[in-house]
Amino acid sequence: MNSVYRIIATAGAAAAVTLVAAGVAAAEDTEPPSSPLVEYIESWPPAPEWCNARWDPIENAIEDSIPPRYEPEFDAFDDWCEGDAD
């Protein structure tokens, strides 16, 4: 009877370790969800040629004052406007 308990305990421990490892692996692989605004900006057609020239001075002036909460949206617009120039 003792061996039955050992087998059950071993199987239970192995299952627990497997579930924990799967949970950690799943947590590491997920990317933070993209906001609807970021998705919308990424769907835009390429920016006009003049966009980067007009956007650079604005970006340089406000870049350091963007709250972390809005950085993904700011970066999405920046990437769109700069296009291949960046």
C-alpha positions as CSV (number, residue, x, y, z in Angstrom):
1,M,0.0,0.0,0.0
2,N,2.9,2.3,0.7
3,S,4.1,2.0,-2.9
4,V,0.7,3.0,-4.2
5,Y,0.9,6.2,-2.2
6,R,4.4,6.9,-3.5
7,I,3.3,6.4,-7.1
8,I,0.3,8.7,-6.6
9,A,2.5,11.3,-4.8
10,T,5.1,11.1,-7.5
11,A,2.6,11.5,-10.3
12,G,0.9,14.4,-8.5
13,A,4.2,16.2,-8.0
14,A,5.2,15.6,-11.6
15,A,1.9,17.0,-12.8
16,A,2.3,20.0,-10.6
17,V,5.8,20.7,-11.8
18,T,4.6,20.3,-15.4
19,L,1.7,22.8,-14.9
20,V,3.9,25.3,-13.2
21,A,6.5,25.1,-15.9
22,A,3.9,25.4,-18.6
23,G,2.4,28.5,-16.8
24,V,5.8,30.1,-16.6
25,A,6.6,29.4,-20.2
26,A,3.2,30.8,-21.3
27,A,3.7,33.9,-19.2
28,E,7.1,34.6,-20.8
29,D,5.9,34.2,-24.4
30,T,3.1,36.6,-24.2
31,E,3.5,40.1,-25.5
32,P,1.7,43.0,-23.9
33,P,-1.5,43.7,-25.8
34,S,-1.4,46.4,-28.3
35,S,-3.8,49.3,-27.9
36,P,-6.5,49.9,-30.5
37,L,-4.8,53.2,-31.4
38,V,-1.5,51.5,-32.1
39,E,-3.2,48.9,-34.3
40,Y,-5.0,51.8,-36.1
41,I,-1.7,53.7,-36.7
42,E,0.0,50.5,-37.9
43,S,-2.8,50.1,-40.5
44,W,-2.2,53.4,-42.1
45,P,-0.7,53.6,-45.6
46,P,3.0,54.8,-45.8
47,A,3.5,58.4,-44.6
48,P,4.0,61.2,-47.0
49,E,7.7,62.1,-47.8
50,W,7.5,65.4,-45.9
51,C,6.2,63.8,-42.7
52,N,9.6,63.0,-41.2
53,A,11.0,66.4,-41.8
54,R,8.1,68.1,-40.0
55,W,7.9,65.4,-37.3
56,D,11.5,65.4,-36.2
57,P,11.5,68.8,-34.4
58,I,8.3,68.0,-32.7
59,E,9.6,64.6,-31.6
60,N,12.8,66.1,-30.3
61,A,10.9,68.7,-28.3
62,I,8.4,66.3,-26.6
63,E,10.1,62.9,-26.7
64,D,11.4,62.9,-23.1
65,S,8.1,64.2,-21.6
66,I,5.8,61.4,-22.9
67,P,4.3,59.5,-20.0
68,P,5.3,55.8,-20.1
69,R,1.6,54.9,-20.5
70,Y,1.5,56.6,-23.9
71,E,4.9,55.5,-25.2
72,P,3.5,52.7,-27.4
73,E,1.2,55.1,-29.3
74,F,4.0,57.7,-29.6
75,D,6.4,55.1,-30.9
76,A,3.8,53.8,-33.3
77,F,3.3,57.2,-34.8
78,D,7.0,57.9,-34.8
79,D,7.7,54.7,-36.7
80,W,4.9,55.4,-39.2
81,C,6.1,59.0,-39.9
82,E,9.8,58.1,-40.1
83,G,9.1,55.1,-42.4
84,D,12.4,53.8,-43.9
85,A,14.3,56.9,-42.9
86,D,14.8,55.7,-39.3
